[in-house]
Amino acid sequence: MSAAATAVWGRAEQQDFRARVRGALLGGAIGDALGAGVADLGLDDIRTAHGPDGVGDFVSVYGRRGAVTAATQMTLFTVDGLIRAQVRRDTGAWHPPTDVHRAYLRWLATQRDWGPDERRKDNGWLAREEWLYSRRDPSRDCLTGLGDETMGTLESPKNPTARDAGALVRSAPFGLLVGWEPQLVCQLAVECAAQTHGHPTAYLSAGAFAVIVHGLARGESLDASVQRALAQLAARPGHQPVTDALRQALGAVRQGIPGPSRVAALGEGRHAEDALAIAVYCALVGEDIRHGLRLAINHSGPSHTTGTLCGSLLGALHGETALPPAWLAEVEGRGTLLELADDFAMEMTQGPALHGPAISAPGWLARYPRA
């Protein structure tokens, strides 16, 4: 977002934007945590363990209730990378995919190191959060795609056959760049997804998801946001599976009472486009956030994936105050999520007051170093 764009933010608009940013990040984390405890279970096994209605609350996983997976970890580092890109723009170095890639390399260090490297002063504050130093079932393709410092691109993507949702689940923050045009949001999400997931349906699903979140963060309806994503996909090679999945999700809304059978008809969610379709459908038909999230996690696919996506959509749509307080109170990393969400909102609305040719806030640059 340019300085010209930030100058038009009024107080009410800033408050609404911050609520939607918080909603998207916290909602995604809640959906992730709800699904994490049943991610490897089929629907029959979920019902056997949790009753005929399935799971409806956090269950213990990774040694605690409310624990999140690598989906939330990587989403946090996506936000960190986007803030760093804005800060580094002052130096004349403006290439957000590079800054996001560097952020993902900082995430990768949390998967292999025992704790923060205090010698790395350019890591910023997020990489010093000790609770993030825990491996939470990351996608194998995320690990291999970031296994060296060479950045995957659309021309030379990493893991060209990878079409799971490992890149999709970390892509909500691109949609929170509300000062950008939808086509630029889509392009950035696609380029950053190709850093680990090179199959067209994987990176185009990430682009479509970012555009949907973008519409919601701007105050549009979910249906209108999906239509905008479909329009963005139309000109991109390889879009048809993603387009078909989204159209199937829209059509399923009119096919009867929502339930697991409707979700199952959209796929298991193991491919990115199917996971996106399930999340969109559940967000569209959910009577409220609880209902939508329960629908998104009670199926035979990767429940943490579809829960993360659906939670991000509902959080961006309704804002943080609509999220169930009991889940908010218990979700892992809530303090970090809130702190990062507020930093993102402040950077995007008031960045020129924090850094620029004539202004330099030392505390901000210590949090988000330009190096």
N, C-alpha and C positions, 0 to 999 in steps of 0.2 A: 504494500500500500504506500502511496506517495504522500509527501507532506501535504499536498493539496487536498488529497482525499481525507486525511485525518483532520483537517481544519473544519470540516462540516459536522463533526460529531457534536451533538448536543448532550446535555446531561442525561436525559431520558433514554436517548439512543445508546449511550455508553452503558447504562445500567441494564438495558435489555440485552445488549450484546454480551455483556459479562455473564448474565444469567444463562444465556444459551451456550456459551463456551463451557461454563461450569456444568451445565446439564449434559452436554455431549460427552465430556470426559468422565464425569461421575456416572452417568447412565451407562456408558460403555463398560466401565469397571464393574458396576453392579451386575449387569448381564453376564459379564465374563465370570464373576465369582459365583453367580447362581448356577451357571452351567458347568463350572470346573469340576464339581464333585460327581457329576454324572456323564462327563464327556465321553467315557469309553463304554457306556451302557446302552443297550437297545431299549426300546420303549417298554417291552414286557419286563425287562429287568428293573427299569426305573419304577414301574408300577408295583412290582413285587417288593421292592425296598421301601417305597414311599407312599404306597396306597394307590387306589384306582385313579386319582386325579393327578398322580405324578408328584414330582418335587415342587414345592412352593416356597422354599426358604433356603438359606445357605445351609450347606452340609459341610462337615469337616473334610478338608483336603489340604495337603501340604502342612499338616499339623495344626490347622486352625480353621475356624469358620470365617467366611468372607474373603478367603484368599483369592488373589487374581493370578492369571497366567501370563505367559510371554506376550499375549495380545495387548494387555494393558501396559506392560513394560515398554514395548516398542512404540505404542501410541504416545507415551510420555516423551520418548526421545524424538519422535517426529515433531512434537511441539517445540522441544528444545532446539532442534535444528532450524525450524522456521523462524524462531526468535533470533537465533544467531545470524541467519541470513539477512534479516532486517538490519541488525546492528552492523554487520560487515559491509552493508551497502554504502556506508559513509566512506569506506576506503576505496571505493570504485570497483570492488570485487563483488559482482552481482551475479551469482549462479546458484540459486537455491538448491538444485539437486545435489551439488557438491556439499553444501552445508548439512543437508539432511543425511547424506551418505556418511559424513564424518560423525554425525550424531549416532547413526546406527553402529558405527565402529565403537563408539563409547558404550553403547548397549552391549555389544559383543563382549567387551571386557568384563561386564557384570556376569557373564555366563561362564567365564573361565577363571577369574581372579577371586581370591578370598574376600577382598574388600577394596575400598577406594585406594588409588595410588596418590598419596598426598604430595608426591613430588611433581605431579602434573598440574601446574597452576592454571593451564589453559582449559582444563576440563569443565570448569563452571560448577555450579552448585548441585545440579541434578546428579551428576556422576559421583558425587560424594554421599548420596543417600544410601546408607548401608543396607536397608531392607531390600533394595533392588538387586543385591548380589546373591541371587538365588535362581537356579535354573528351573523354569516352570514350563517344561514341555514345549520348547520353541519348535517351530517348523524346521525340519532338517534342511530345507532349501534356504531358509533364512541364515542358518549357520554356514552352509557351504557357499552361499552367494556373497557372504561377507568375510569369507575365509582368507582373503588377501585384500590389499588396499586398492586393487583395480576396481573402479566403479563400473558396474554394468550400465549399459545405455540401450536405447531402442535399436540402435544399429548393431550393437553387440551385447545383447542381454545375458545376464547370468541365468543358468538353469533354464534353457529354452523350452524344456518339456514340462516345467513345473506349473501346474494349474490349480493347486490348492489355494486356500484362502489366507495363507500366511502373510501376504502383502496387503490383501484387502482389509484385514482387521486392524491395521495400523494407520489407515488412510483417512479417518474422519477429520483430523486436524486440517488437511488441505482445504476441506470445505468451509472451514472457519475463516478463511481469507476473504471476507465479505467485500473488501474493496477491490478485489480482482474480478475480471469478467469470467463467466462460466467456462469458456473455452480454455482460458489460461489455467484455471483450477484443475480442469480435466487433464491438461497436458502435464502439469507438474506432478499430479498423482500418478499418472501413467509412467512418466520417466523414473520416478522414485520406486515404483513397484518393480520395474524392470531390473533394478539393482539386485533383486533376489529371485524374481519370478518372471521368466521370459516368455511364457506361453501367452498368446494374445488374449485369451479369455481371462487369464489371471490379472494382467495389468489393465485391461479395459474394464473389468469389474471394479477395480480400485478407482479408476477414473470416474465411472458412473456413480459409484457410492459417494465420492467426494462432491460431485455436482449435486446430488440429492441433498447431502448435508448443507451444502452452500445455499440452496434454495430455502431450506428450513431456517438456517441462521439469518437469512434475510427476511424472514417472516412469511414466507410462502407456505401453501398447503403441501402436504406430502404428495398428493396426486399430481399437482402442478410441478413439483420438483422432480418427480419421476419422469414426467413428460419432457422436461427440459434435459434430463440425462439421456433420454432416448434420442432427442434431437442432436445432442453432442456426439453420440455414438455413431450416428447414421453414416458419416463420411469416413469412418475409420476402418481400415482393412481388418477383417477377422471379427467384426462386431456381432455377427448374426447370433451366435449362441448366447451372448449376454443380452442382446435385444429380445430374443425369444424368451429367455428366462424372466425378464422384467415384465414382458407382456403377459406371460402366463401368470405371474403374481397378481397383476391387475385384474385379469380375468377371473382368478380364483375368488376374488372378493365377492363376486355375484353368484357364486355357485352353491351357496348354502351356509349353514351354521358352521362357524370356525371350529376346527378341531384337529387332532393329530393326523387324521386321514387326509385332510386338505393340505397339511404341511408335507406329508409323505409324498403326495402327488407332485410336489415341486422338486423332489430329489432328496438325497440324504444330506446334502450340504458339504460333501467332501470335495467337490469342485467349487471354485470361487463363484461362478455364476449361479449355482444352485443355492449356495449359502446366502448370496445377496437377495435372491428371489424370496427365500424363506423369511429373511429379516424384514423385507419390505412388506410382504403379505401380513406378517404378524403385527407390524406397526400400524398397518392400515385397518385391520379388523379388531385390534385390541380395544375392549371397552374402556380400559384405562391402562396405565403403565404396568400395573401388576399383571393384569390379564394378558397383555401383549407379551410381556417377558416370559410368563409361564408357558404360553403357547410356543414361544421361540426356543425353549430349552427342553421341552418334553417331547422328544422324538428320537429316532435311532441314529442320528448323525452326530457331528461334533457340536454338542450343546453349548460349549463355551464360545465357539465361533459365532454361531447364530445369535446367542445371547448378547455378545459384545456388539454386534452390528445393530441389532434391534434396539438395544439400550442407547446407543449413540444417536440413532434416529429419533427416538422418543424424547431423549434429553434435549436435543437441539430443537425439537418441535415445541416442547412445553416449558423448557427452562428448569433450573435446579429445584425450584420450590415445589414442583410437581412430583419429584422423586420421593418414594416412600421413606420416611424418616428412620424407621427401624433398620432398613437396609443401608441407608447412608451412614448411620452411626457405626456400623460394624464392618463396612467394606475396607479391605486392606489398603493402606496408603492414602487414606482420605486427605490427610494434611498436605501431602505432596501434590496430590491431584488439584486441590484447591489453590495452593500456592502457585503452581505452574499455570493453571487456568487464568488466575488473576494477572500474572505476569504477561501472559499472551494477550489478554484483553487490553492491558495497559500499553504494551508495545504497539499494538495495532491501532489504538485510538490516540495515543499521546507520545508516540515514539520521538517526534522532533523535539519534545521537551526533555528527553532523556539523553539524546546523543545527536550530534550533527557537527557541522563545520565550526559552529561557535559555542556549542554546549557539550559538556561531557560530565555525566553523573558517575563518579568513580564507583559507587556501590553497584550500579547497574552493569557497568562494564566488568566488574569482578564476577558478577553472576553469569554474564554472557560475554565472555572474552572475544575480542575480534580475531585473535590468533587462530 
